[in-house]
């Protein structure tokens, strides 16, 4: 994992984060294609893409950690910078969730396709042997045992996917706590900036006044058109 020096400016780190976000979205487009017709086993191309996605997400997490340390070192953090950092963390959480979702979908589709292929092959083999020779009760019992084993493997696969989902949920909980901490810092910083609440109140008041003027003008035009007909 790359080491991002603390001497880098906040703007430089944010530019790197935005580039990696775009790169991650491009990787998602390529990775989602594997869910349409998954190969029986992960190909070299798929494994490389998974590695690229994991590296991109890890780099983004380290960059955001460095950005957070830079803001912590400032005596009075900028509300704008805190907002940018919070938004980048939200996007990272969304991308981590999407990566785990795609990974689970591809694995499920691959296991499902492999299971269907295996069942078809066994049924064809059983039918071929049955048509050329009398039915052997032991062979039939073995076939049923094999089918039971496949069902158990399918259940184990579902259990694995559920375990991965629980682990992902715990990670999202950790990320949510981190975002809540950033939100508190934004609110605290905004409250320390003199006059910012007054400015926001004036902006809201002006927006309401402009909306009222526009609504009155529209109503007047409608009434004027009604009386001129």
Secondary structure, 3 states (H helix, E strand, C coil): CCCCCCCCCHHHHHHHHHHHHHHHHHHHHHHHHHHCCCCCCCCHHHHHHHHHHHHHHHHHHHHHHHHHHHHHHCCCCCHHHHHHHHHHHHHHHHHHHHHHHHHHHHHHHHHHHHHHHHHHHHHHHHHHHHHHCCCCHHHHHHHHHHHHHHHHHHHHHHHHHHHHHHHHHHHHHHHHHHHHHHHHHHHHHHHHCCCHHHHHHHHHHHHHHHHHHHHHHHHHHHHHHHHHC
